[in-house]
Amino acid sequence: MTVASPLPFTDSEIQVLKNRYENAGQGHVFKFFDSISQDEKVELLKQLVEIDVDNLNTIYKKAIEGAEMATKGVDELKPLSPDVFDSVLKHNDEQLKEWEMLGLQQIAHGKVAVILMAGGQGTRLGSSDPKGCYNINLPSGKSLFQLQAERILKAQELAHQHRNEQDPQETIIPWYIMTSGPTNQPTYDFFKKNNFFGLKEENVIFFEQGTLPCLTMDGKIILETKSKVAIAPDGNGGIYKALQEKGIIRSLRERGIEYSHCYCVDNCLARVADPVFIGYCVSKGTDCGVKVVGKMAPEEPVGIVCVRNGKYAVVEYSEITQETANERYPDGSLKYGAANIANHFFSTSFLERVPSFQSELEYHIAKKKIKYTNLETGEQIVPKTNSGMKLECFVFDVFPYAHNMSVLEVKRQDEFSPLKNAPGSGADCPETSRRDIVAQHVRFIENAGGKVVGDTDDYEQLVFEISPAVSYAGEGLKQIVSGKIVKAPATIETLDDLIRATC
């Protein structure tokens, strides 16, 4: 026999909470309160006491106003000026090397951290695991998390060469990983099971992003069950609030971190702690920076980094007219061609400044099929069409508040291959992620003067892979492969593996 636990709230505290929700026009959340069990009451009250219902109403109102403004079109768009925009495609190797050296020096001196946005699940991939655990069927079987961990290990090794020989300390790039409620424990367990992929546990810090209640189309809190509010993560832009509330900003300061590289888990080609990007932004005195790739065609459905109404912003493809999308410079390049890839640089000072304008950030509406409880019958409904909305803010919503913005264009084939869609989709799926990594590793060998020879030229099938722990971006291979053939199948985990595969 189970004995119900007493409520951890007094009657007067419950009444105050009821009054707060009634006054905010959300009193319906107590509709079934008198009919549910004691334990269910505890569950509901614990949720409700954590929700700032007045702020929620304000967020909803601003989101609705923002959505209405978006339907009226953008007032004024301008392309990025040369003052804030550079491209690795247009700079010589000497300039890139200069940025790289500066970035490595910042890492060597302990001034750089990495922040990973990893709150998503692999639902669209047919997996209930966190997306970073996903295996894209590389020859090695490595997950996205492992690829990224090995890039950090290699970046630390490369940067360590720039430390003073008399300095005995190791070079560390702290890795801050933002999870969500459903992914937090599975992510930690995955890292623990894999011994943190060679990184020290104390330098891998997990923290959860925030959540917000789901709302009906007219702004009412949705009850998923009689005793539970439907909630959802607050978008990747929730990172800023989480950095403050979870003590990450304090941790950055305690470690002496001045700069952070922030990126999204689903990009298998992400150059984690990229020395070139870090060096570029530091050289420009950047407080907020972003990597972009060139838009493949005017009609490509991607967000564009540009200037909107005098401020830096990401403008969605649906907000740009066909005429504007087709505008070009004399050299033929698109004026609005800086495609956003969710890859950012922040100074710690900028992250500390976000709370001063946090309340001004706009939330965006995502209409979804959300399970809800019918307030008349108490029956839970599983809708077949959109039944409500999730409110999200985006990581790029802070761009208008940057004092020194910098934008660096990089090669898409080297740095951007997102994993969004289910296997077999043909685009942004596990097969294309695998293909793009294998193709990149073949280019590493070719750029070093060698040639990869295998049973097929199809990179979705070719069994060839170079561990990031061996080479971060193709460096260190020339002395082994120049003028030689590397035979596939080959999975290169050490330089000795490469030597054995070379003839």
ABEGO torsion letter per residue (X at the ends): XBBBBBBABBAAAAAAAAAAAAAAGAAAAAAAAAABBAAAAAAAAAAAAABBAAAAAAAAAAAAAAAAAAAAEBABBBBBBAAABBBAAABBAAAAAAAAAAAAAAAAAGABBBBBBAABBAAAAGBABBAAABBAGBAAGBBAAAAAAAAAAAAAAAAAAABBAABABBBBBBBBBBBBAAAAAAAAAAAAAAGGGGBBAAABBBBBBBBBBBBBAAGBBBBABAABBBBBBAEAAAAAAAAAAAGAAAAAAAAGBABBBBBBAABAABBBGBAAAAAAAAAAGBABBBBBBBBABAABBBBBBBBBGGBBBBBBAAABBAAAAABBBAAGBBABABBBAGBBBBBAAAAAAAAAAAAABBBBBBBBBBBBBBAAAGBBBBBABBABBBBBBBAAAAAAABABBBBBBBBAAAABBBBABBBGAGBGBAAAAAAAAAAAAAAAAAAAGBBBBBABABAAABBBBBBAAABAAGBGAAAAABGBBBBOBBBBABAAAAAAABX
